[in-house]
Every structure is written in C-alpha cells, then in structure tokens.
C-alpha cells in the first residue's frame, strides 16, 4: 500500500483532495437540510399549542356551553361553569365589552389571564346566542418568545455552518463560532476551550473584554472529571457543582451552559459514550433562561457541527486516510474493502477455505435521521461499527460501504449454519435498543450473505449475490438470508421483466381496469378505483409482479403519466363519478409529482374534485413528514385523499384528525372473515365508528358475499367495494355497468334471506 501511495502523481493527490472537499461540503449541506426539516416540525408543534377557548352565551351572558380549553384555563370542572354568568369570569358588563382590546379572565383573587376575544352571532331554534372565541395572550406571548429564540438559534446555526464550510483553521472555527453566538444574542458571553487530560485550555472567547483578558492570562483551569460535562446547566449559586473554575467574573452571570465537543481520533458525534471530549463550548447568560429541550437540542447540533468541522480540518491533509477510510466510523470504505478483497480471496483459494461476504443494512435509517436528527444517526452508525469490529479476526475484513450499509468478509467459516449462529449471536438477533439522547431507539438489521467459492469466486459476483439476498430479507423487516437458487431465479426474472416493461411502455400494453365503489346509503355508484393491468404477449400479468419493479427502476413515473391520461379519458366519458388511483411512495417522493399532477389535470380539462388519491396507511405514516406538504397542496386543489389498507398499520389519531383525509378504506383481511370471526367484526365496527367520529367516510374492501354487505349496512358503513358487486373491468365494460347499475337488485337478495 505504501509503495502504491508513493506512485501517486501530484495531480491524482490534488484530485483526491478536491473530491474530499466536495464530500465534506456535501455532508454539511445534507445535515443543514435535515436541520431545517426539524425547524419546520418545531414550527408546526408550536402552532398546535395555540388552542382557543370557546364559550357560548345567551343575551343575559349566561354560559350555555364551553370547550375543554376554556375549562383548562379556569382549572374548573364543566358543572361549575355552565349556567354561570360570564361576568363572574371576565371584567365586563355587556357583550360589547368583549370586543375590548384587552380582557382579564379571573381565576382567583389577584390572579387572572390576559385574553383577546372575538364574538360571533349565532341563531339556534330562533334563539339569539353568542359564540365567543378567546385566545390566551400569555400563551401567545410565550410561543412568540419561544419562536423568536428558536429562529435566532437557527440563524446562528446557519451562520456558523457557513463559516465551517470556508474555515481554514481550528482557531478560525473557534473565533467565529463564539462571536456569532454572542452577536446573535444566544449567549451574553461565550468561550471555547480545548480539553487535555484534567486541563481546560481556553482558546477563544467573546462578549466581555475584562473576562476575555482574565481567561487569556490564566491560560487553563483544572477539572475533576471531564465526563461531568454532558450539557451542564448551572445557576449563579451552583456554578461550582459543574466542577469548573470559580472567579469574580462568573458572578456577573445568572446561568451558564456547557456543551462537550466529542471526537475520537477519526470519528465524532454528540453525546457518544465511548468517545473522548476534546473541547468545551461554554455560554453565559445575565438573566434567567428557559432551557427547554428544543433550545438545548439546537445547541447540541451547533456543538456537533463544530466538532465535525474540526475533524474535517484535521484530516484534510491525510490523503491516505481520507481516500481509504470512512471518517465517521473509522472503518475502511468501499474503495479500500475492494482493494483488499482480491488478496484475501486468493489466500482463501490457496488454503481451500470457505468464506462469506455479508452485507448488513440498517433498516429505515433515513427515517431515523429525519425524526431524531443527524447526530442521532451518526451515533447509531458508530455503535454498529463498534459491534462489527468485534466480529472480525485476522484475515477478515470489515467496511462501511454505503450511507447505512456495512460489509464483512469472514474467512475460515465452515458452513452457513455456523455463519448464521455467529451473526445471530453477535448482532443480538438482528435488533438493538440504543440509548440516543436519553431516548430508547429500536434498530433492526438485515443481512445478506454470499459464500466463496460456492456462490461466486470473484468479488464483483459475491457483491451482486449478497445484495440480492439483502434485498429479499429487507422485505421481511430484519434477519439474515443466504443467496440461493430461488433468489437467483428471482434476479433473472427481475432483469427479464425490466426489459419487457420498457418494451411494454413503448407498445402501450398498460391498461386501467375499473372496480365500482358503491354508496350503500344513497344506493348508487360513488366512484371507481382505477387498477393497473399489463396485457403482455404472455397474457395478463398480475400487478404484484410488475409494480415493485416499476418502482425500483423509476419506470413508475412514466407509467404514472399513462395512468393519468387514461383516468382523464374515463372521467370525460362520465358526468359526476369520481375515480380513485393508487400512488406509490416513489411517486410521492418525486420532487415535482404533485405539481405535475395538478398541471396535467388542468391541461386535460379535468376537474380535480373528481380525482381521489389512495395511499396505504403504513406508507403514509412512515413518510408523513415527507408527504405532509404535498397532502395539503392536493387538498387545496380539491383532490381528495383516502387511506388504503386501514387497520393493518399504525396511525396516530392526532394526525388522522388534522390531515385532510376524506375516507378510510378498511383492509379486506378484516372483511374476509367478518361473518365468522368476532374480532374482525369488532375491528371493523371500531374503524367505522372512528372514521365517523373524525368526520371521515369509511369504505369496506373485499366484499364478496351479500351476508357481508348486510353486516356492513348494519354497522353503518358508507361505501363498499368487492367482487359481490363487480370485478375490475376494462373501460367499456365499466361504463356499461355504470349505466345499468341498480342497487335494489342487490338489496332484494338481502331481504329474501
């Protein structure tokens, strides 16, 4: 390897340096994107806190009704408020006084809440009433203050990251970071210090000239134990409890907060138990500060980014390391793994050893990054890397070969049974519960294996086959799978189907079939679900075989255009009927999917109110943060949203209540045994009641018998869909069915039994 590096030309060295610089820049920008996604979520959560108190009164100001929020402010049960005069709670004499710019809601003597009120006239049974909508000005002020603080923090974070991208030295990073944090009003005084053993050596400070001079003269302070610095928050009276220095200048401040800047030799992350504290970020406040979790979390990110940038600078000149190692986990990278694999394979061949290539994938890693933050994702990667290191012995290899993927090459393993036992034991049955920032996070792993020499003798083919195995096992959620003939057959079929699908698009072999959705209350057809079919030269191919391949290859976007055109033609052939169409996660995640869909509908002259988008419950909840903007955009254009396969996943009732969802589709697995399984009937009933409570319509899928229809009518279901009424049909048959449909024919069957 050393001889190889000596042969590197200056041009190649510069090329690697440039590549590394671009990767560093890309990594920081990627983290910024995740950071601002978290900001969007914080803003939404703050809006949710703005609850309004609602009271209904008559002409005499007697309280007829009120909501839970108003009762929560008063800290009284409803029976102590209803039929009381509004004058008992507000400083008013008439209804007109409620329009004052400021009101007081009295709780006790000398205790009140400032309120802003809006009055609406309502008429019920010819009786004049007033609805009073009130806002708690204390809460609004608190949220405004919190929002202002968070926005200031994000501005500081953005400015610091801009400097981190351009910084040429660690001293420059320290200097600008503390300066920004003080100038942007985050701290009143701040400094960053290096940690060397029991010494804290102040490197840069800002905000108080006298204190800066004092720190410069004293050079360093001694501490008892660096482990004590885990986001320490200290008051003026208890500064000594954080084992830090004590001097006259600290008495100027009421609070201080200390953040550790962690880094191993080649890896860093915030709050990693086994990593070493290399520096401290310390901030002081003159007045009392509200250290809420969001405030602390953003400061953690700042400390994390500073540590990451320092690491980048330290290793920028280390060409060998940056070219062949992953800077976060300190594991070899894909390039190094491949370069070493040839010699290890040769050794296995000469000694007649069995060996296995194992690819390990962290399931749903993107969701972890988006929901918990990049530092949590980094922590998990480092922990997994630490576990995998314990698996390797001399002549074995381990590497990080992708953003959430690792590779092992294990030599001298007797057989697949021994390999599986080792992996299952060392990888804790392929799942771990990690403590991330005082929160337990479940992580599951999928492992795909290919054996040498049985499955392949070259590194390229070993990787191909291990990737095929890991792809299959990921469908089951977690575990380990070895490459076999079945996977080989699936791979061959997949490649063949990909080629045939391209040809099918050119030959216009895709056709929509339509299945009616019947309104059992109004006795008519409410809508049709459009279902994609592939009429190939081999016959009708089921969607379960070709839809996943369309999604994997990206061809689903081209086929999506075909679907929109055919749906539009169908809608033009009818008057008021709606059409629902399924949308995959790949389509929804496409950058311009919603904009293009709306544009296509307008260009084709179709009213968006007649289109319904169906998304499965599991896909919606797993990608809610990514989809939520598009969902509201679709709703604003008049396009309805239905949750398909409802009951098979996990939905947050809070989100269901707020999302503009028009209907829930009960999964057919519950309808199948509706007549014989009491639990399925109870679940079906519960979903119908839940839907109606949330003001959503409910559709039952998979209705094949009139007895099922009868039960669903008794349970007050709104719509049904299934073979009992009709199987999916081509366009002409569907239009003919629509004209001849008579619901009473089906009802007669029920009455006759």
C-alpha positions in Angstrom: 0.0 0.0 0.0 2.9 2.4 0.9 4.5 1.7 -2.5 1.2 2.4 -4.2 0.8 5.7 -2.4 4.4 6.7 -3.4 3.4 6.2 -7.0 0.5 8.7 -6.8 1.1 11.7 -9.0 0.6 15.2 -7.7 -2.3 15.5 -10.0 -4.0 12.5 -8.5 -3.4 13.7 -5.0 -5.0 17.0 -5.8 -7.9 15.2 -7.4 -8.5 13.3 -4.1 -8.2 16.5 -2.1 -10.8 18.1 -4.3 -13.1 15.1 -4.0 -12.7 15.0 -0.2 -13.5 18.8 0.0 -16.7 18.3 -2.1 -17.7 15.3 0.1 -17.2 17.4 3.2 -19.3 20.2 1.7 -22.0 17.8 0.6 -22.1 16.2 4.1 -22.5 19.5 5.9 -25.2 20.7 3.4 -27.0 17.4 3.8 -27.0 18.0 7.6 -28.3 21.5 7.1 -31.3 20.2 5.1 -32.2 17.8 7.9 -31.8 20.6 10.4 -34.3 22.8 8.6 -36.7 19.9 8.2 -36.6 19.7 12.0 -37.2 23.5 12.2 -40.3 23.0 10.1 -41.5 20.3 12.6 -40.8 22.6 15.5 -42.9 25.4 14.0 -45.8 23.1 13.4 -45.7 21.9 17.0 -45.7 25.5 18.2 -48.8 26.2 16.1 -50.5 23.2 17.7 -50.1 24.8 21.1 -52.3 27.8 20.1 -55.5 26.4 21.4 -58.6 28.7 21.5 -61.1 28.8 24.4 -64.7 28.8 23.1 -67.8 29.8 25.1 -71.4 30.0 24.1 -73.6 32.5 26.0 -77.2 33.9 25.7 -78.4 37.5 25.8 -78.1 37.5 29.6 -74.4 36.4 29.3 -75.3 33.1 30.9 -72.8 30.4 29.8 -74.6 27.7 27.7 -71.6 25.7 26.7 -67.8 25.9 26.6 -64.9 23.8 25.4 -62.1 21.9 27.3 -59.5 24.6 26.6 -61.6 27.2 28.4 -62.1 24.8 31.3 -58.4 24.1 31.4 -57.6 27.8 31.8 -60.1 28.2 34.6 -59.0 24.9 36.3 -62.7 24.1 36.9 -65.0 21.2 36.0 -67.7 21.9 33.5 -70.5 21.7 36.0 -69.0 24.7 37.9 -69.0 26.9 34.8 -72.2 26.1 32.9 -75.3 28.3 33.7 -72.9 30.8 35.4 -72.8 34.4 34.3 -69.8 35.3 32.1 -69.4 38.4 34.4 -68.1 36.0 37.1 -65.1 35.3 35.0 -64.5 38.4 32.9 -64.2 42.1 33.8 -67.2 43.0 31.6 -70.8 44.5 32.0 -72.2 43.7 28.5 -71.5 41.6 25.3 -70.0 44.7 23.7 -67.2 44.8 26.3 -65.9 41.5 24.9 -64.5 43.4 21.9 -62.1 45.4 24.1 -58.5 45.3 23.1 -57.6 43.6 26.4 -59.7 41.5 28.8 -58.9 39.6 32.0 -60.1 36.1 32.7 -60.2 35.9 36.5 -59.2 32.7 38.2 -58.9 33.7 41.8 -58.4 36.9 43.7 -55.5 38.9 42.2 -54.9 36.0 39.7 -56.0 36.4 36.0 -55.1 35.6 32.4 -55.0 38.3 29.8 -57.4 37.4 27.0 -58.2 38.6 23.5 -61.8 37.8 22.4 -63.9 37.7 19.2 -67.7 37.5 19.2 -69.9 35.7 16.6 -73.7 35.9 16.5 -75.4 32.5 16.1 -79.0 31.6 15.9 -80.3 28.2 17.2 -84.0 27.4 17.1 -84.8 31.2 16.7 -82.8 31.9 19.8 -80.0 34.6 19.7 -76.8 33.2 21.1 -73.2 34.4 21.0 -70.1 32.3 20.3 -67.0 33.8 22.0 -63.6 32.7 20.6 -60.8 33.6 23.1 -57.1 33.5 22.9 -54.8 33.3 25.8 -52.4 36.2 25.4 -49.9 34.7 27.9 -49.6 31.5 25.8 -49.3 33.6 22.6 -46.6 35.7 24.2 -44.8 32.6 25.4 -44.9 31.0 22.0 -43.8 34.2 20.3 -40.9 34.4 22.7 -40.0 30.8 22.1 -40.3 31.1 18.3 -38.1 34.2 18.4 -35.5 32.3 20.4 -35.6 29.3 18.1 -35.3 31.4 14.9 -32.3 33.2 16.4 -30.7 29.9 17.2 -31.3 28.6 13.6 -29.9 31.8 12.2 -26.8 31.4 14.4 -26.5 27.7 13.4 -26.8 28.7 9.7 -24.1 31.4 10.0 -21.8 29.1 11.9 -22.2 26.4 9.2 -21.4 28.9 6.5 -18.1 29.7 8.3 -17.4 26.0 8.8 -17.6 25.4 5.1 -14.9 28.1 4.5 -12.7 27.7 7.6 -9.0 27.1 7.0 -8.0 26.5 10.7 -9.4 25.3 14.0 -8.6 28.7 15.6 -10.8 30.3 13.0 -13.7 27.9 13.8 -13.4 28.7 17.5 -13.2 32.5 17.0 -16.2 32.9 14.6 -18.4 30.4 16.5 -18.3 32.2 19.8 -18.5 35.6 18.1 -21.7 34.6 16.2 -23.3 33.0 19.3 -22.9 36.3 21.3 -23.6 38.7 18.4 -26.8 36.9 17.6 -28.0 37.1 21.2 -27.8 33.4 22.0 -25.2 34.0 24.8 -24.1 37.1 26.7 -20.6 35.7 26.9 -19.1 32.5 25.4 -15.8 30.7 25.1 -14.5 27.5 23.5 -11.7 25.6 25.3 -9.6 22.5 24.4 -9.6 19.7 26.9 -6.2 17.9 27.6 -6.5 15.4 30.5 -7.7 17.4 33.5 -6.9 20.8 31.9 -9.4 23.1 30.2 -7.4 25.5 27.9 -9.4 28.5 26.7 -8.8 29.1 23.0 -11.3 31.8 22.1 -13.8 34.0 24.0 -16.2 36.8 23.2 -18.6 39.2 24.9 -16.8 40.7 27.9 -13.4 42.4 27.3 -12.4 42.1 31.0 -13.3 38.4 31.2 -11.6 37.7 27.9 -8.4 39.3 29.3 -8.8 37.3 32.6 -9.1 34.0 30.6 -6.2 34.9 28.4 -4.0 35.5 31.4 -4.9 32.3 33.3 -4.5 30.1 30.2 -6.1 27.0 31.7 -8.2 25.6 34.5 -8.2 22.2 36.1 -11.3 20.0 36.3 -12.1 16.8 38.3 -13.7 14.6 35.6 -14.4 15.5 32.0 -17.3 13.1 32.0 -19.2 15.6 34.1 -19.6 17.8 31.0 -22.8 16.4 29.5 -24.7 19.6 28.7 -24.2 21.0 32.2 -26.7 23.8 33.1 -25.6 25.8 36.2 -27.1 28.7 38.1 -25.1 31.5 39.7 -25.4 29.9 43.1 -24.3 26.4 41.9 -21.5 27.1 39.3 -19.1 25.1 41.5 -21.3 22.0 41.1 -20.1 21.5 37.5 -16.5 21.1 38.7 -15.4 24.2 36.7 -13.4 27.2 37.8 -14.7 29.9 40.0 -13.8 33.6 39.7 -15.3 37.1 40.2 -16.4 37.5 36.6 -18.7 34.4 36.7 -20.7 36.3 39.4 -21.9 38.7 36.7 -24.0 35.9 35.2 -27.0 34.1 36.4 -26.7 30.9 34.3 -24.1 29.1 32.2 -24.4 26.1 30.0 -21.6 23.8 28.9 -21.6 21.5 25.8 -18.9 18.9 25.2 -17.4 18.7 21.7 -16.6 15.0 21.2 -14.2 13.3 18.9 -12.3 10.1 18.6 -9.2 10.0 16.5 -11.2 9.8 13.4 -14.9 9.9 14.4 -17.1 12.3 16.3 -20.7 12.7 17.4 -22.6 14.5 20.1 -23.1 12.5 23.3 -21.3 9.3 22.4 -20.4 7.4 25.5 -17.2 5.9 24.3 -15.8 9.0 22.5 -13.4 11.5 24.0 -14.2 15.1 25.0 -11.7 17.2 23.0 -13.2 20.6 23.6 -16.0 22.5 25.5 -18.4 25.2 24.4 -19.4 27.3 27.4 -22.1 30.0 27.2 -23.2 32.5 29.9 -26.5 34.4 30.5 -27.0 37.6 32.5 -30.7 36.8 33.1 -32.7 33.7 33.7 -33.0 31.5 30.7 -35.7 28.9 29.7 -33.7 25.8 28.9 -36.4 23.9 27.1 -35.4 20.7 25.2 -35.6 22.3 21.7 -33.3 25.1 22.8 -30.8 22.6 24.2 -31.2 20.3 21.2 -30.2 23.0 18.7 -27.2 24.0 20.8 -26.2 20.3 20.7 -26.3 20.5 16.9 -24.0 23.6 17.0 -21.5 21.7 19.2 -21.8 18.7 16.9 -21.1 20.7 13.8 -18.1 22.5 15.3 -16.6 19.1 16.2 -17.3 17.7 12.8 -15.7 20.7 11.1 -12.6 20.4 13.3 -12.3 16.7 12.3 -12.6 17.6 8.6 -9.7 20.1 9.0 -7.5 17.7 11.0 -7.8 15.0 8.3 -7.9 17.2 5.2 -4.2 16.6 4.7 -4.3 12.9 5.4 -4.7 11.7 1.8 -4.3 8.0 2.6 -6.8 8.1 5.4 -9.4 10.1 3.5 -9.0 8.1 0.4 -9.5 4.7 2.1 -11.4 5.2 5.4 -14.8 6.4 6.4 -14.2 9.5 8.6 -17.3 8.9 10.8 -16.9 5.3 11.9 -13.1 4.9 11.4 -13.8 1.8 9.3 -12.3 1.1 5.8 -14.5 2.4 3.0 -15.8 0.6 -0.1 -12.7 1.5 -2.1 -10.3 0.0 0.5 -12.5 -3.1 1.0 -12.5 -3.9 -2.7 -8.7 -3.3 -3.0 -8.0 -5.8 -0.2 -10.7 -8.4 -1.1 -8.7 -9.7 -4.1 -5.7 -10.7 -1.9 -7.9 -12.3 0.8 -9.9 -14.3 -1.9 -6.6 -15.5 -3.3 -5.5 -16.6 0.2 -8.8 -18.5 0.7 -8.4 -20.2 -2.7 -4.9 -21.3 -1.9 -5.8 -22.7 1.6 -9.1 -24.1 0.4 -11.1 -22.1 3.0 -14.7 -21.3 2.9 -15.5 -17.6 3.3 -18.6 -15.5 3.3 -19.3 -11.9 2.2 -22.0 -10.4 4.4 -23.8 -7.1 3.6 -25.6 -5.5 6.6 -28.2 -2.8 6.1 -29.7 -0.6 8.9 -33.5 -0.6 8.2 -35.4 2.7 7.9 -32.2 4.7 8.6 -33.4 7.8 6.6 -36.4 8.0 9.0 -34.1 7.9 12.0 -32.1 10.9 10.6 -35.2 12.9 9.8 -37.0 12.3 13.1 -34.2 12.3 15.6 -31.5 14.4 13.8 -28.3 13.6 12.1 -26.2 13.4 15.3 -28.5 10.5 16.4 -27.9 8.8 13.0 -24.2 9.3 13.4 -24.3 7.8 16.9 -26.1 4.7 15.6 -23.6 4.2 12.8 -20.7 4.4 15.2 -22.3 2.0 17.6 -23.0 -0.5 14.8 -19.4 -0.1 13.5 -18.1 -0.8 17.0 -20.1 -4.0 17.2 -19.0 -5.2 13.8 -15.3 -4.7 14.7 -15.8 -7.4 17.3 -16.8 -9.9 14.6 -13.5 -9.8 12.6 -10.4 -11.9 13.1 -7.1 -11.9 11.3 -7.6 -12.1 7.5 -11.2 -10.9 7.9 -12.4 -7.6 6.5 -15.0 -5.0 7.7 -16.0 -1.8 6.0 -18.7 0.9 5.7 -19.7 0.6 2.0 -22.8 2.9 1.9 -24.6 5.5 3.9 -26.4 2.8 6.0 -24.7 -0.3 4.8 -21.7 -2.3 6.1 -19.7 -5.2 4.6 -18.0 -8.1 6.3 -15.7 -10.8 4.7 -15.4 -13.6 7.1 -12.8 -16.4 6.4 -12.5 -20.0 7.6 -16.2 -20.4 8.4 -17.3 -24.0 8.0 -20.8 -23.5 6.7 -23.9 -21.3 6.5 -25.2 -22.7 9.9 -22.1 -21.6 11.7 -22.2 -18.2 10.0 -25.9 -17.7 10.9 -25.2 -18.6 14.5 -22.3 -16.2 14.8 -24.3 -13.3 13.2 -27.5 -14.0 15.2 -25.5 -14.1 18.5 -23.1 -11.1 17.8 -25.9 -9.0 16.3 -28.4 -9.6 19.1 -30.9 -11.4 16.8 -30.5 -8.5 14.3 -32.0 -5.9 16.6 -30.7 -3.4 19.2 -32.2 -0.9 21.5 -29.8 2.1 21.6 -29.9 4.9 24.1 -29.9 8.1 21.9 -30.0 11.4 23.7 -31.9 9.9 26.7 -34.3 8.1 24.4 -34.5 4.4 23.5 -34.4 3.7 19.8 -35.1 0.3 18.3 -32.7 -0.5 15.4 -33.2 -3.6 13.2 -30.7 -5.0 10.7 -31.0 -7.0 7.5 -28.0 -9.2 6.5 -27.5 -10.8 3.0 -24.7 -13.4 2.6 -22.9 -15.0 -0.4 -20.4 -17.8 0.0 -17.0 -18.3 -1.5 -16.4 -20.4 -3.6 -20.0 -22.0 -3.7 -21.9 -18.9 -4.9 -19.1 -17.0 -6.6 -15.3 -16.7 -6.9 -15.0 -13.0 -7.9 -15.6 -10.0 -5.6 -18.0 -8.5 -8.2 -20.3 -11.5 -8.3 -20.1 -12.0 -4.5 -21.3 -8.4 -4.0 -24.1 -8.9 -6.6 -25.4 -12.0 -4.9 -25.1 -10.7 -1.4 -27.0 -7.6 -2.5 -29.8 -9.8 -4.0 -30.0 -11.6 -0.6 -30.2 -8.5 1.5 -32.8 -7.0 -0.8 -35.0 -10.1 -0.2 -34.6 -10.2 3.6 -35.4 -6.5 3.9 -38.9 -7.3 2.7 -39.4 -9.3 5.9 -38.2 -6.4 8.1 -35.0 -7.9 9.7 -32.8 -11.1 9.8 -30.3 -12.9 7.7 -30.6 -14.6 4.3 -28.0 -16.5 2.2 -28.0 -16.4 -1.5 -29.7 -19.4 -3.1 -31.2 -20.7 -6.4 -34.6 -19.2 -5.6 -33.0 -15.7 -5.3 -31.1 -16.4 -8.5 -34.3 -17.2 -10.3 -36.0 -14.1 -8.9 -33.0 -12.0 -10.1 -33.1 -13.4 -13.6 -36.9 -12.9 -13.7 -36.4 -9.3 -12.5 -33.9 -8.5 -15.2 -36.1 -10.0 -17.8 -39.2 -8.2 -16.6 -37.3 -4.8 -16.5 -36.5 -5.3 -20.2 -40.1 -6.3 -21.0 -41.5 -3.4 -19.1 -39.6 -0.9 -21.2 -41.0 -2.5 -24.3 -44.5 -2.6 -22.7 -44.4 1.2 -22.3 -43.4 1.7 -25.9 -46.1 -0.8 -27.1 -48.8 0.8 -24.9 -49.6 -2.5 -23.2 -50.7 -1.0 -19.9 -54.5 -0.6 -19.4 -56.6 0.5 -16.5 -59.4 -1.7 -15.1 -62.1 -0.1 -13.0 -63.9 -1.5 -10.0 -67.0 0.3 -8.7 -67.2 1.6 -5.1 -70.9 1.6 -4.1 -72.6 4.1 -1.8 -74.8 1.8 0.2 -76.7 4.7 1.9 -77.7 6.5 -1.3 -77.9 3.3 -3.4 -75.6 4.4 -6.2 -72.1 4.2 -7.5 -69.9 6.7 -5.8 -66.7 6.2 -7.6 -64.4 3.7 -9.4 -61.0 2.6 -8.3 -58.5 2.6 -11.3 -56.3 -0.6 -11.2 -53.3 -1.0 -13.4 -53.1 -4.1 -15.6 -50.4 -5.3 -18.0 -51.6 -7.0 -21.1 -48.4 -8.6 -22.3 -47.8 -11.1 -25.1 -47.7 -13.8 -22.3 -51.1 -12.8 -21.1 -52.4 -10.7 -18.2 -49.5 -10.2 -15.6 -50.6 -9.6 -12.0 -49.6 -6.1 -10.5 -47.8 -7.8 -7.6 -45.2 -9.0 -10.0 -44.5 -5.8 -12.1 -45.4 -2.8 -9.8 -42.4 -3.3 -7.4 -40.1 -3.4 -10.4 -41.7 -0.3 -11.9 -41.0 1.4 -8.5 -37.4 0.1 -8.2 -36.4 1.1 -11.7 -38.2 4.5 -11.7 -40.4 3.5 -14.6 -43.4 4.1 -12.3 -43.1 7.8 -13.1 -43.5 7.1 -16.9 -46.4 4.7 -16.3 -47.9 7.3 -14.0 -48.3 9.6 -17.0 -50.1 6.8 -18.8 -52.5 6.3 -15.8 -53.4 10.0 -15.6 -54.2 10.1 -19.4 -56.4 7.0 -19.1 -58.1 8.3 -15.9 -58.8 11.6 -17.7 -60.4 9.8 -20.7 -62.6 7.8 -18.3 -63.7 10.9 -16.4 -64.6 12.6 -19.7 -66.9 9.7 -20.5 -68.9 10.2 -17.3 -70.5 13.1 -15.6 -70.3 13.1 -11.7 -68.5 9.9 -11.0 -65.1 10.1 -9.2 -62.0 7.9 -9.8 -59.5 6.9 -7.2 -55.9 5.9 -8.1 -53.2 4.4 -6.0 -49.9 6.4 -5.6 -46.7 4.7 -4.6 -44.1 6.1 -2.2 -41.6 6.5 -5.1 -44.1 8.8 -6.9 -44.9 10.9 -3.8 -41.2 11.4 -3.0 -40.6 12.6 -6.6 -39.8 16.3 -6.4 -42.5 17.6 -8.8 -45.1 14.9 -8.6 -47.9 16.9 -7.1 -47.2 20.0 -9.2 -47.1 17.8 -12.4 -50.3 16.0 -11.4 -52.2 19.3 -10.9 -50.8 20.7 -14.1 -51.8 17.5 -16.1 -55.3 17.6 -14.7 -55.8 21.2 -15.8 -54.2 20.6 -19.2 -56.5 17.7 -19.8 -59.6 19.7 -18.7 -60.4 17.5 -15.7 -62.0 18.9 -12.5 -59.6 18.0 -9.7 -62.6 17.4 -7.4 -63.3 14.2 -9.3 -59.9 12.7 -8.6 -59.1 10.7 -5.4 -55.5 9.7 -4.4 -55.1 6.5 -2.3 -52.1 6.0 -0.1 -51.7 2.9 2.1 -51.7 3.5 5.9 -48.2 2.1 6.5 -46.6 4.2 3.7 -48.4 7.4 4.8 -47.3 7.1 8.5 -43.7 6.1 7.7 -43.3 9.1 5.4 -45.6 11.6 7.0 -43.0 14.3 7.4 -42.0 14.0 3.7 -45.6 13.8 2.5 -47.5 16.3 4.6 -46.8 19.4 2.5 -48.0 17.6 -0.7 -51.1 16.3 1.1 -52.2 19.8 2.0 -51.4 21.0 -1.5 -53.5 18.3 -3.1 -56.3 19.1 -0.7 -56.1 22.8 -1.6 -56.6 22.0 -5.3 -59.7 19.9 -4.5 -58.1 16.4 -4.9 -59.3 14.0 -2.2 -57.1 11.7 -0.2 -58.1 8.2 1.1 -56.1 5.9 3.4 -55.9 2.5 1.9 -55.5 -0.8 3.8 -56.6 0.9 7.0 -56.2 -1.2 10.2 -53.0 -3.0 9.0 -50.6 -0.3 10.1 -50.2 2.1 12.9 -51.8 5.6 12.6 -51.6 8.5 15.0 -55.1 9.6 15.9 -53.8 13.2 16.3 -52.6 13.2 12.7 -55.7 11.5 11.4 -57.8 14.2 13.0 -55.8 17.0 11.4 -54.9 15.5 8.0 -57.4 16.4 5.1 -58.3 12.7 4.6 -61.8 12.1 3.1 -62.1 8.4 3.7 -60.6 5.3 5.4 -60.6 2.0 3.4 -60.9 -1.0 5.7 -58.4 -3.6 4.6 -60.1 -6.7 3.1 -58.4 -9.1 5.6 -60.9 -7.9 8.2 -63.9 -8.2 5.8 -62.9 -11.7 4.7 -63.8 -13.4 8.0 -66.3 -10.8 9.1 -69.1 -13.4 9.4 -67.2 -16.0 11.5 -64.5 -14.0 13.4 -65.9 -11.8 16.2 -62.6 -9.9 16.5 -62.7 -8.9 12.8 -66.2 -7.7 13.2 -65.3 -5.7 16.3 -62.3 -4.2 14.5 -64.5 -3.3 11.5 -67.1 -1.7 13.8 -64.4 0.2 15.6 -62.9 1.6 12.4 -66.3 2.7 11.1 -67.0 4.4 14.4 -63.5 6.0 14.4 -64.0 7.2 10.9 -67.3 8.8 11.6 -66.0 10.4 14.8 -63.2 12.0 12.8 -65.7 13.1 10.2 -64.3 10.7 7.6 -66.2 8.3 5.3 -65.5 4.6 5.5 -65.1 2.1 2.6 -65.0 -1.6 3.1 -62.9 -3.6 0.6 -63.2 -7.2 -0.4 -67.0 -7.6 -0.1 -67.8 -10.9 -1.9 -71.0 -12.1 -0.2 -74.3 -10.4 0.4 -74.1 -11.5 4.1 -71.0 -9.4 4.4 -72.9 -6.5 2.8 -75.8 -6.9 5.2 -73.5 -6.8 8.2 -71.7 -3.7 6.9 -75.0 -1.9 6.4 -76.0 -2.7 10.0 -72.6 -1.3 11.1 -73.4 1.9 9.3 -70.6 1.6 6.7 -70.7 4.3 4.0 -69.3 2.5 0.9 -68.3 -1.0 -0.2 -66.1 -2.4 -2.9 -65.6 -6.0 -4.0 -66.5 -8.9 -6.2 -70.0 -9.1 -4.9 -70.9 -6.0 -7.0 -68.3 -6.4 -9.7 -64.7 -7.4 -10.5 -62.3 -4.8 -12.0 -63.4 -4.2 -15.7 -61.9 -2.5 -18.8 -63.2 1.0 -19.5 -66.1 0.0 -21.9 -67.5 -2.6 -19.6 -67.2 -0.2 -16.6 -69.2 2.5 -18.4 -71.8 -0.1 -19.4 -72.0 -1.3 -15.8 -72.5 2.2 -14.6 -75.5 2.8 -16.9 -77.2 -0.5 -15.9 -76.4 -0.5 -12.2 -79.4 -1.0 -9.9 -78.7 -1.2 -6.2 -82.2 -2.6 -5.4 -81.3 -5.8 -7.2 -78.7 -6.5 -4.6 -80.9 -5.4 -1.7 -83.6 -7.9 -2.8 -81.1 -10.7 -2.2 -80.6 -9.5 1.3 -84.4 -9.2 2.0 -85.0 -12.6 0.5 -82.7 -14.2 3.0 
